[in-house]
Amino acid sequence: MNISIVGGGDLSTAFIKQTSHNVIVYSHKDYDLTKQDRCLSLCKHLIDTDAVIITAGSFDSDLWNMWLINTVAPSYIICCLNDRQYKGQIIVISSNGANWTSWPEISQSRLVYNTSKQAISKFVAGIEHAENSGKYIIIEPSKFQSKMSQYQGSDIAHVVNAIEYALANSVTKITLPSPKQL
């Protein structure tokens, strides 16, 4: 299977190490997802693959970029692929934070991160519901070992396994619990 990954980072690296698929990664360094023209240019490269996995995500103090990277760019890329009659699977890595967006004294950055991930999860669910094609898949992992989480949380291999499962089966959503919930 030919797979394109949008985002780069630790999850992309782990997926490549653990899979036998042909994978091309379009990293943050190559495509600035805060720029609409770069997202449009990227879509032209994705159209001929069997699956697109969007791993791009941001959790930092730049609230504007978090919205652009976590929600706007993935939604725009999906719409661009649809406009081009893309037939492959589209998997978006969201966050379990989409299911628990707020609590007393939550930091503004955490609130923006969680709600931006909730928005992309809802968008993917909505487009899948509208088309009922089975090609749109949302994966909502809890904190896993990556640079974004200071390498804390569950083993990144669990997320890779969920991606592999989604590629092989007809599912539309996978939510992975935190190690504390197991």
C-alpha positions in Angstrom: 0.0 0.0 0.0 1.3 3.5 -0.9 0.7 5.9 2.0 1.4 9.6 2.4 1.8 11.0 5.9 1.2 14.7 6.5 3.0 16.0 9.5 6.2 14.2 10.2 7.4 13.8 13.8 7.7 10.9 16.1 4.5 9.1 15.1 5.5 9.2 11.4 8.9 7.8 12.2 7.4 5.0 14.4 4.9 4.1 11.7 7.6 3.8 9.1 9.7 1.6 11.4 6.8 -0.7 12.2 5.1 -1.0 8.8 5.9 -2.7 5.5 3.9 -0.1 3.5 5.6 2.3 1.0 5.4 5.6 2.9 6.2 9.2 1.9 6.2 11.8 4.7 5.4 15.5 4.0 6.8 17.1 7.1 6.3 20.5 8.7 9.7 21.5 7.3 8.5 20.9 3.7 4.9 22.1 4.0 3.9 24.9 6.3 0.4 24.0 7.2 -0.3 27.5 8.4 -0.2 28.6 4.8 -3.2 27.9 2.5 -1.1 27.8 -0.7 1.2 25.2 0.9 -1.8 23.0 1.8 -3.1 23.3 -1.7 0.3 22.4 -3.2 0.5 19.4 -0.9 -2.9 18.0 -2.0 -1.5 17.6 -5.5 1.1 15.1 -4.1 -1.4 13.2 -2.1 -4.0 12.4 -4.7 -2.2 9.3 -6.1 -1.7 7.4 -2.9 -3.9 4.6 -1.4 -4.1 6.3 2.0 -3.4 9.7 3.6 -2.6 9.9 7.3 -2.7 13.3 8.8 -0.5 13.3 11.9 0.1 17.0 12.0 -0.6 18.5 15.4 0.6 21.4 17.6 0.4 22.1 21.3 2.2 25.3 22.2 1.6 28.9 23.2 0.8 30.0 19.7 -3.0 29.7 19.8 -3.4 30.9 16.2 -1.1 28.2 14.8 -2.7 25.5 16.9 -6.1 26.2 15.2 -4.5 26.3 11.8 -2.4 23.1 12.2 -4.9 21.0 14.3 -8.1 22.0 12.5 -8.0 24.3 9.5 -5.3 22.7 7.5 -6.5 19.1 7.9 -10.1 20.1 7.0 -8.8 22.1 4.0 -6.7 19.2 2.8 -9.6 16.7 3.1 -11.8 19.1 1.1 -9.1 19.5 -1.5 -8.8 15.8 -1.9 -12.6 15.4 -2.2 -12.7 18.1 -4.9 -10.2 16.0 -6.8 -12.3 12.8 -6.3 -9.7 11.1 -4.1 -10.7 7.4 -3.6 -8.3 6.3 -0.8 -8.6 6.2 2.9 -8.0 9.4 5.0 -7.0 8.9 8.6 -6.7 11.9 10.9 -4.9 11.6 14.2 -6.8 13.7 16.6 -6.6 13.4 20.4 -8.6 11.9 23.3 -8.7 15.5 24.5 -11.4 16.0 22.0 -13.7 14.0 24.3 -12.9 15.9 27.5 -12.3 19.5 26.4 -12.4 21.5 29.6 -12.2 21.4 33.4 -11.9 24.0 36.1 -8.7 26.1 35.8 -7.7 24.6 32.5 -4.9 26.5 30.8 -5.9 28.5 27.7 -3.4 26.5 25.6 -4.9 23.2 26.7 -8.4 24.5 26.0 -7.4 25.6 22.5 -5.6 22.3 21.8 -8.6 20.1 23.1 -11.2 22.1 21.3 -9.2 22.3 18.0 -8.9 18.5 18.2 -12.6 18.2 19.0 -13.4 20.3 15.9 -11.3 18.1 13.5 -12.8 15.0 15.1 -16.3 16.4 14.5 -15.4 17.5 10.9 -14.2 14.0 10.0 -17.2 12.3 11.6 -19.5 14.8 9.8 -18.0 14.2 6.4 -18.0 10.4 6.9 -21.7 10.6 7.9 -22.5 12.7 4.9 -20.8 10.4 2.5 -21.1 7.1 4.4 -18.1 5.8 2.4 -16.0 4.3 5.2 -12.9 6.1 3.9 -12.7 8.7 6.6 -11.2 7.6 9.9 -10.5 9.5 13.1 -8.1 8.1 15.7 -8.1 9.8 19.1 -5.1 8.6 21.1 -4.4 9.6 24.7 -1.0 11.1 25.5 1.7 8.9 23.9 5.5 9.0 23.9 6.5 11.8 21.5 8.3 15.1 21.5 4.9 16.9 22.0 4.4 15.0 25.3 8.0 15.2 26.5 8.1 11.4 25.8 5.5 10.6 28.5 2.4 8.6 28.1 1.6 5.3 26.5 3.9 3.5 24.1 3.7 5.1 20.6 3.4 1.6 19.1 -0.2 1.4 20.4 -1.0 4.4 18.1 0.8 2.8 15.2 -1.2 -0.5 15.8 -4.4 1.5 15.7 -3.4 3.1 12.4 -2.6 -0.4 11.0 -6.0 -1.7 12.2 -7.8 1.2 10.7 -6.1 0.7 7.3 -7.1 -3.0 7.3 -10.7 -2.8 8.7 -13.9 -0.9 8.2 -13.9 1.5 11.1 -14.6 5.2 11.3 -13.3 6.0 14.8 -10.8 4.6 17.3 -10.4 6.2 20.7 -7.4 5.0 22.7 -7.5 5.2 26.5 -4.7 6.5 28.6 -2.6 3.9 30.5 -4.4 5.1 33.7 -7.8 4.1 32.1 -6.6 0.5 31.3 
